[in-house]
Protein backbone atom coordinates (compact mmCIF):
# COMPACT_ATOMS: atom_id res chain seq x y z
CA UNK A 1 0.00 0.00 0.00
CA UNK A 2 1.50 3.29 -1.06
CA UNK A 3 2.26 5.50 1.91
CA UNK A 4 1.72 2.64 4.38
CA UNK A 5 4.53 3.70 6.72
CA UNK A 6 3.88 7.42 6.57
CA UNK A 7 3.39 8.99 9.95
CA UNK A 8 1.91 12.34 10.68
CA UNK A 9 3.10 14.16 13.80
CA UNK A 10 0.48 15.74 15.97
CA UNK A 11 0.45 17.36 19.37
CA UNK A 12 -2.24 17.84 22.02
CA UNK A 13 -2.65 18.47 25.74
CA UNK A 14 -3.81 15.79 28.15
CA UNK A 15 -6.30 16.34 30.98
CA UNK A 16 -3.58 17.84 33.20
CA UNK A 17 -2.58 20.24 30.40
CA UNK A 18 0.72 18.46 29.70
CA UNK A 19 1.71 18.51 26.05
CA UNK A 20 1.80 15.10 24.36
CA UNK A 21 3.41 14.41 21.00
CA UNK A 22 2.00 11.55 18.97
CA UNK A 23 2.34 10.06 15.49
CA UNK A 24 -0.62 8.93 13.45
CA UNK A 25 0.05 6.03 11.07
CA UNK A 26 -1.92 5.05 8.01
CA UNK A 27 -2.93 1.37 8.16
CA UNK A 28 -5.31 -1.17 6.70
CA UNK A 29 -7.86 -2.15 9.33
CA UNK A 30 -8.06 -5.83 8.37
CA UNK A 31 -4.26 -6.24 8.56
CA UNK A 32 -4.09 -4.37 11.89
CA UNK A 33 -6.82 -6.57 13.38
CA UNK A 34 -5.04 -9.70 12.16
CA UNK A 35 -1.76 -8.58 13.75
CA UNK A 36 -3.40 -7.62 17.06
CA UNK A 37 -5.29 -10.92 17.21
CA UNK A 38 -2.05 -12.82 16.50
CA UNK A 39 -0.31 -11.04 19.41
CA UNK A 40 -3.28 -11.53 21.74
CA UNK A 41 -3.25 -15.27 21.10
CA UNK A 42 0.11 -15.43 22.88
CA UNK A 43 -0.97 -13.30 25.84
CA UNK A 44 -4.18 -15.31 26.20
CA UNK A 45 -2.06 -18.51 26.14
CA UNK A 46 -3.71 -19.70 22.94
CA UNK A 47 -0.35 -20.19 21.16
CA UNK A 48 3.32 -20.67 22.02
CA UNK A 49 5.92 -17.96 21.63
CA UNK A 50 7.60 -17.90 18.22
CA UNK A 51 11.22 -17.23 17.35
CA UNK A 52 11.86 -13.89 15.70
CA UNK A 53 13.74 -13.27 12.48
CA UNK A 54 14.57 -9.72 13.60
CA UNK A 55 18.19 -9.83 14.77
CA UNK A 56 17.83 -6.51 16.63
CA UNK A 57 15.21 -7.99 18.94
CA UNK A 58 17.55 -10.87 19.82
CA UNK A 59 20.46 -8.54 20.54
CA UNK A 60 18.42 -6.74 23.19
CA UNK A 61 16.64 -9.77 24.64
CA UNK A 62 17.28 -10.63 28.30
CA UNK A 63 16.94 -14.35 27.53
CA UNK A 64 19.25 -14.66 24.52
CA UNK A 65 21.97 -16.53 26.45
CA UNK A 66 19.79 -19.64 26.63
CA UNK A 67 17.95 -19.23 23.34
CA UNK A 68 18.09 -21.80 20.54
CA UNK A 69 17.91 -18.96 17.99
CA UNK A 70 21.12 -17.27 19.20
CA UNK A 71 23.55 -19.51 17.31
CA UNK A 72 21.55 -19.28 14.10
CA UNK A 73 21.54 -15.48 14.27
CA UNK A 74 25.28 -15.37 14.96
CA UNK A 75 25.95 -17.53 11.91
CA UNK A 76 23.65 -15.42 9.72
CA UNK A 77 25.33 -12.21 10.91
CA UNK A 78 28.78 -13.61 10.18
CA UNK A 79 27.82 -14.74 6.68
CA UNK A 80 26.08 -11.44 5.99
CA UNK A 81 29.24 -9.48 6.81
CA UNK A 82 31.37 -11.92 4.83
CA UNK A 83 29.22 -11.50 1.72
CA UNK A 84 29.41 -7.70 1.92
CA UNK A 85 33.21 -7.66 2.12
CA UNK A 86 33.71 -9.77 -1.00
DSSP file (Angstrom, degrees, kcal/mol; ACC not computed):
  #  RESIDUE AA STRUCTURE BP1 BP2  ACC     N-H-->O    O-->H-N    N-H-->O    O-->H-N    TCO  KAPPA ALPHA  PHI   PSI    X-CA   Y-CA   Z-CA
    1    1 A X    >         0   0    0      0, 0.0     3,-1.8     0, 0.0     4,-0.2   0.000 360.0 360.0 360.0 124.3    0.0    0.0    0.0
    2    2 A X  T 3   +     0   0    0      1,-0.3     0, 0.0     2,-0.1     0, 0.0  -0.380 360.0  12.1 -62.4 132.0    1.5    3.3   -1.1
    3    3 A X  T >  S+     0   0    0     -2,-0.1     3,-1.4     1,-0.0    23,-0.3   0.645  82.8 142.6  77.4  14.3    2.3    5.5    1.9
    4    4 A X  T <  S+     0   0    0     -3,-1.8    22,-0.2     1,-0.3    -2,-0.1   0.858  72.5  40.8 -58.1 -39.2    1.7    2.6    4.4
    5    5 A X  T 3  S+     0   0    0     -4,-0.2    -1,-0.3    20,-0.1     2,-0.1   0.334  84.5 125.2 -96.5   8.9    4.5    3.7    6.7
    6    6 A X    <   -     0   0    0     -3,-1.4    20,-1.2    20,-0.0     2,-0.4  -0.406  42.1-163.8 -64.4 141.7    3.9    7.4    6.6
    7    7 A X  E     -A   25   0A   0     18,-0.2     2,-0.6    -2,-0.1    18,-0.2  -0.980   9.4-150.7-128.8 145.3    3.4    9.0   10.0
    8    8 A X  E     -A   24   0A   0     16,-2.3    16,-2.0    -2,-0.4     2,-0.1  -0.949  17.4-134.7-118.2 114.7    1.9   12.3   10.7
    9    9 A X  E     +A   23   0A   0     -2,-0.6     2,-0.3    14,-0.2    14,-0.2  -0.388  30.2 171.3 -69.0 144.7    3.1   14.2   13.8
   10   10 A X  E     -A   22   0A   0     12,-2.6    12,-2.7    -2,-0.1     2,-0.4  -0.961  16.4-154.5-146.2 161.9    0.5   15.7   16.0
   11   11 A X  E     +A   21   0A   0     -2,-0.3     2,-0.3    10,-0.2    10,-0.2  -0.997  18.5 157.7-142.3 142.9    0.4   17.4   19.4
   12   12 A X  E     -A   20   0A   0      8,-2.2     8,-3.6    -2,-0.4     2,-0.4  -0.967  36.8-106.6-156.2 167.9   -2.2   17.8   22.0
   13   13 A X  E     -A   19   0A   0     -2,-0.3     6,-0.2     6,-0.2     2,-0.0  -0.833  28.7-138.3-102.8 139.4   -2.7   18.5   25.7
   14   14 A X    >   -     0   0    0      4,-2.5     3,-2.1    -2,-0.4    -1,-0.1  -0.147  43.4 -80.2 -82.8-173.3   -3.8   15.8   28.2
   15   15 A X  T 3  S+     0   0    0      1,-0.3    -1,-0.1     2,-0.1    -2,-0.0   0.701 133.1  51.3 -66.4 -18.4   -6.3   16.3   31.0
   16   16 A X  T 3  S-     0   0    0      2,-0.1    -1,-0.3     0, 0.0     3,-0.1   0.258 120.4-109.2 -99.0  12.1   -3.6   17.8   33.2
   17   17 A X    <   +     0   0    0     -3,-2.1     2,-0.4     1,-0.3    -2,-0.1   0.656  70.0 145.8  69.9  19.8   -2.6   20.2   30.4
   18   18 A X        -     0   0    0      1,-0.0    -4,-2.5     0, 0.0     2,-0.3  -0.715  53.6-114.8 -83.6 137.4    0.7   18.5   29.7
   19   19 A X  E     -A   13   0A   0     -2,-0.4     2,-0.4    -6,-0.2    -6,-0.2  -0.543  31.6-166.0 -75.3 134.3    1.7   18.5   26.0
   20   20 A X  E     -A   12   0A   0     -8,-3.6    -8,-2.2    -2,-0.3     2,-0.4  -0.983   7.9-152.2-122.6 129.2    1.8   15.1   24.4
   21   21 A X  E     +A   11   0A   0     -2,-0.4     2,-0.3   -10,-0.2   -10,-0.2  -0.837  23.3 171.7 -97.7 138.9    3.4   14.4   21.0
   22   22 A X  E     -A   10   0A   0    -12,-2.7   -12,-2.6    -2,-0.4     2,-0.4  -0.947  26.1-137.0-142.2 160.5    2.0   11.6   19.0
   23   23 A X  E     -A    9   0A   0     -2,-0.3     2,-0.5   -14,-0.2   -14,-0.2  -0.982  12.9-149.6-121.5 134.6    2.3   10.1   15.5
   24   24 A X  E     -A    8   0A   0    -16,-2.0   -16,-2.3    -2,-0.4     2,-0.4  -0.907  15.4-158.8-105.2 125.1   -0.6    8.9   13.5
   25   25 A X  E     -A    7   0A   0     -2,-0.5     2,-0.4   -18,-0.2   -18,-0.2  -0.819  16.1-126.8-106.9 142.9    0.0    6.0   11.1
   26   26 A X        +     0   0    0    -20,-1.2     2,-0.3    -2,-0.4   -20,-0.0  -0.705  43.4 162.2 -80.6 135.7   -1.9    5.0    8.0
   27   27 A X        -     0   0    0     -2,-0.4     2,-0.6   -22,-0.1     3,-0.1  -0.979  44.1-109.8-151.1 161.9   -2.9    1.4    8.2
   28   28 A X     >  -     0   0    0     -2,-0.3     4,-2.5     1,-0.1     3,-0.3  -0.870  27.7-142.6 -94.7 124.8   -5.3   -1.2    6.7
   29   29 A X  H  > S+     0   0    0     -2,-0.6     4,-2.7     1,-0.2     5,-0.2   0.873  97.1  52.2 -57.8 -43.3   -7.9   -2.1    9.3
   30   30 A X  H  > S+     0   0    0      1,-0.2     4,-1.8     2,-0.2    -1,-0.2   0.880 112.4  45.6 -65.0 -36.8   -8.1   -5.8    8.4
   31   31 A X  H  > S+     0   0    0     -3,-0.3     4,-2.4     2,-0.2    -1,-0.2   0.907 112.6  50.9 -71.0 -41.5   -4.3   -6.2    8.6
   32   32 A X  H  X S+     0   0    0     -4,-2.5     4,-2.5     1,-0.2     5,-0.2   0.920 110.8  48.5 -61.6 -44.2   -4.1   -4.4   11.9
   33   33 A X  H  X S+     0   0    0     -4,-2.7     4,-2.7     1,-0.2    -1,-0.2   0.904 110.6  51.5 -62.6 -41.1   -6.8   -6.6   13.4
   34   34 A X  H  X S+     0   0    0     -4,-1.8     4,-2.1    -5,-0.2    -2,-0.2   0.924 112.0  46.3 -61.1 -45.2   -5.0   -9.7   12.2
   35   35 A X  H  X S+     0   0    0     -4,-2.4     4,-2.0     2,-0.2    -2,-0.2   0.890 113.5  48.1 -66.8 -40.3   -1.8   -8.6   13.8
   36   36 A X  H  X S+     0   0    0     -4,-2.5     4,-2.7     2,-0.2    -2,-0.2   0.925 112.1  49.4 -66.0 -44.3   -3.4   -7.6   17.1
   37   37 A X  H  X S+     0   0    0     -4,-2.7     4,-1.7     1,-0.2    -2,-0.2   0.887 109.0  53.2 -62.1 -38.7   -5.3  -10.9   17.2
   38   38 A X  H  X S+     0   0    0     -4,-2.1     4,-0.8    -5,-0.2    -1,-0.2   0.931 112.2  44.5 -61.0 -46.0   -2.0  -12.8   16.5
   39   39 A X  H >X S+     0   0    0     -4,-2.0     4,-1.5     1,-0.2     3,-0.7   0.905 110.7  54.2 -65.7 -41.7   -0.3  -11.0   19.4
   40   40 A X  H 3X S+     0   0    0     -4,-2.7     4,-2.3     1,-0.2     6,-0.2   0.822  96.4  66.5 -63.8 -31.0   -3.3  -11.5   21.7
   41   41 A X  H 3<>S+     0   0    0     -4,-1.7     5,-3.7     1,-0.2     6,-0.9   0.887 103.3  46.8 -57.7 -38.2   -3.3  -15.3   21.1
   42   42 A X  H X<5S+     0   0    0     -4,-0.8     3,-1.9    -3,-0.7    -1,-0.2   0.955 113.0  46.9 -67.0 -49.8    0.1  -15.4   22.9
   43   43 A X  H 3<5S+     0   0    0     -4,-1.5    -2,-0.2     1,-0.3    -1,-0.2   0.765 112.2  50.4 -67.3 -25.0   -1.0  -13.3   25.8
   44   44 A X  T 3<5S-     0   0    0     -4,-2.3    -1,-0.3    -5,-0.2    -2,-0.2   0.272 116.7-116.9 -92.8  10.5   -4.2  -15.3   26.2
   45   45 A X  T < 5S+     0   0    0     -3,-1.9    -3,-0.2     2,-0.1    -2,-0.1   0.830  79.5 126.7  57.4  37.4   -2.1  -18.5   26.1
   46   46 A X  S   <S+     0   0    0     -5,-3.7     2,-0.3    -6,-0.2    -4,-0.2   0.507  74.4  20.9 -97.5  -8.3   -3.7  -19.7   22.9
   47   47 A X  S    S-     0   0    0     -6,-0.9    -1,-0.2    -5,-0.2    -2,-0.1  -0.980  82.7-105.3-152.1 160.1   -0.4  -20.2   21.2
   48   48 A X        -     0   0    0     -2,-0.3     2,-0.1     1,-0.1    -6,-0.1  -0.407  47.3 -89.6 -79.8 161.2    3.3  -20.7   22.0
   49   49 A X        -     0   0    0     -2,-0.1     2,-0.4    -7,-0.1    -1,-0.1  -0.397  44.0-141.2 -65.5 150.2    5.9  -18.0   21.6
   50   50 A X        -     0   0    0     -3,-0.1     2,-0.1    -2,-0.1    -1,-0.0  -0.897  16.1-108.0-117.9 147.3    7.6  -17.9   18.2
   51   51 A X        -     0   0    0     -2,-0.4     2,-0.2     1,-0.1    -1,-0.0  -0.443  36.9-128.3 -69.0 144.6   11.2  -17.2   17.4
   52   52 A X        -     0   0    0     -2,-0.1    -1,-0.1     2,-0.1     6,-0.0  -0.626  12.5-154.9 -93.7 153.8   11.9  -13.9   15.7
   53   53 A X  S    S+     0   0    0     -2,-0.2     2,-0.9     4,-0.0    -1,-0.1   0.428  70.6 102.2 -98.1  -4.1   13.7  -13.3   12.5
   54   54 A X    >>  -     0   0    0      1,-0.2     4,-1.2     2,-0.0     3,-1.0  -0.722  57.6-163.3 -86.6 105.3   14.6   -9.7   13.6
   55   55 A X  H 3> S+     0   0    0     -2,-0.9     4,-2.0     1,-0.3    -1,-0.2   0.800  85.5  62.7 -60.6 -31.2   18.2   -9.8   14.8
   56   56 A X  H 3> S+     0   0    0      1,-0.2     4,-1.1     2,-0.2    -1,-0.3   0.848 100.2  53.0 -65.8 -33.4   17.8   -6.5   16.6
   57   57 A X  H <> S+     0   0    0     -3,-1.0     4,-0.6     1,-0.2     3,-0.3   0.909 109.5  49.0 -66.4 -40.8   15.2   -8.0   18.9
   58   58 A X  H >< S+     0   0    0     -4,-1.2     3,-0.7     1,-0.2    -2,-0.2   0.869 104.8  58.2 -67.4 -36.5   17.5  -10.9   19.8
   59   59 A X  H 3< S+     0   0    0     -4,-2.0    -1,-0.2     1,-0.2    -2,-0.2   0.827 113.9  38.3 -62.5 -31.0   20.5   -8.5   20.5
   60   60 A X  H 3< S+     0   0    0     -4,-1.1    -1,-0.2    -3,-0.3    -2,-0.2   0.457  89.8 117.7 -99.0  -2.7   18.4   -6.7   23.2
   61   61 A X    X<  -     0   0    0     -3,-0.7     3,-0.9    -4,-0.6     4,-0.1  -0.435  58.4-146.4 -73.8 136.9   16.6   -9.8   24.6
   62   62 A X  T 3  S+     0   0    0      1,-0.2     3,-0.3    -2,-0.2    -1,-0.1   0.655  98.8  49.4 -72.1 -15.9   17.3  -10.6   28.3
   63   63 A X  T >  S+     0   0    0      1,-0.2     3,-1.2     2,-0.1    -1,-0.2   0.255  74.0 107.6-108.3  11.0   16.9  -14.3   27.5
   64   64 A X  G X   +     0   0    0     -3,-0.9     3,-1.0     1,-0.3     6,-0.2   0.711  65.7  71.3 -68.3 -19.0   19.3  -14.7   24.5
   65   65 A X  G 3  S+     0   0    0     -3,-0.3    -1,-0.3     1,-0.2    -2,-0.1   0.815 109.9  32.0 -66.5 -27.9   22.0  -16.5   26.5
   66   66 A X  G <  S+     0   0    0     -3,-1.2     2,-0.3     4,-0.0    -1,-0.2   0.198  94.8 120.1-110.6  15.9   19.8  -19.6   26.6
   67   67 A X    X   -     0   0    0     -3,-1.0     3,-0.8    -4,-0.2     4,-0.4  -0.628  58.7-145.4 -91.1 138.5   18.0  -19.2   23.3
   68   68 A X  T 3> S+     0   0    0     -2,-0.3     4,-0.5     1,-0.2     3,-0.2   0.713 100.4  59.8 -68.7 -20.5   18.1  -21.8   20.5
   69   69 A X  H 3> S+     0   0    0      1,-0.2     4,-2.3     2,-0.1    -1,-0.2   0.690  83.9  81.7 -80.8 -19.6   17.9  -19.0   18.0
   70   70 A X  H <> S+     0   0    0     -3,-0.8     4,-2.3     1,-0.2    -1,-0.2   0.902  91.7  45.9 -56.9 -48.7   21.1  -17.3   19.2
   71   71 A X  H  > S+     0   0    0     -4,-0.4     4,-2.2    -3,-0.2    -1,-0.2   0.886 111.8  52.2 -65.1 -38.5   23.6  -19.5   17.3
   72   72 A X  H  X S+     0   0    0     -4,-0.5     4,-2.4     1,-0.2    -1,-0.2   0.916 110.7  47.7 -63.0 -42.9   21.6  -19.3   14.1
   73   73 A X  H  X S+     0   0    0     -4,-2.3     4,-2.6     2,-0.2    -2,-0.2   0.896 109.8  52.7 -66.5 -40.1   21.5  -15.5   14.3
   74   74 A X  H  X S+     0   0    0     -4,-2.3     4,-2.2    -5,-0.2    -1,-0.2   0.913 111.1  47.0 -61.0 -42.9   25.3  -15.4   15.0
   75   75 A X  H  X S+     0   0    0     -4,-2.2     4,-2.5     2,-0.2     5,-0.2   0.918 112.5  49.2 -65.4 -44.0   26.0  -17.5   11.9
   76   76 A X  H  X S+     0   0    0     -4,-2.4     4,-2.3     1,-0.2    -2,-0.2   0.898 111.3  50.0 -63.0 -40.6   23.7  -15.4    9.7
   77   77 A X  H  X S+     0   0    0     -4,-2.6     4,-2.1     2,-0.2    -1,-0.2   0.916 110.9  49.4 -63.8 -43.4   25.3  -12.2   10.9
   78   78 A X  H  X S+     0   0    0     -4,-2.2     4,-2.2     1,-0.2    -2,-0.2   0.941 113.5  44.9 -61.8 -48.4   28.8  -13.6   10.2
   79   79 A X  H  X S+     0   0    0     -4,-2.5     4,-2.4     1,-0.2    -1,-0.2   0.854 110.1  56.0 -66.7 -34.3   27.8  -14.7    6.7
   80   80 A X  H  X S+     0   0    0     -4,-2.3     4,-1.5    -5,-0.2    -1,-0.2   0.914 110.7  43.6 -63.3 -43.0   26.1  -11.4    6.0
   81   81 A X  H  X S+     0   0    0     -4,-2.1     4,-1.4     2,-0.2    -2,-0.2   0.874 112.3  53.8 -69.1 -37.4   29.2   -9.5    6.8
   82   82 A X  H  X S+     0   0    0     -4,-2.2     4,-0.7     1,-0.2     3,-0.3   0.917 107.6  50.1 -63.6 -43.3   31.4  -11.9    4.8
   83   83 A X  H >< S+     0   0    0     -4,-2.4     3,-0.7     1,-0.2    -1,-0.2   0.877 108.9  52.3 -63.4 -37.9   29.2  -11.5    1.7
   84   84 A X  H 3< S+     0   0    0     -4,-1.5    -1,-0.2     1,-0.2    -2,-0.2   0.800 106.4  53.2 -70.6 -28.2   29.4   -7.7    1.9
   85   85 A X  H 3<        0   0    0     -4,-1.4    -1,-0.2    -3,-0.3    -2,-0.2   0.601 360.0 360.0 -85.2  -9.9   33.2   -7.7    2.1
   86   86 A X    <<        0   0    0     -4,-0.7    -1,-0.2    -3,-0.7    -2,-0.1   0.487 360.0 360.0 -76.4 360.0   33.7   -9.8   -1.0
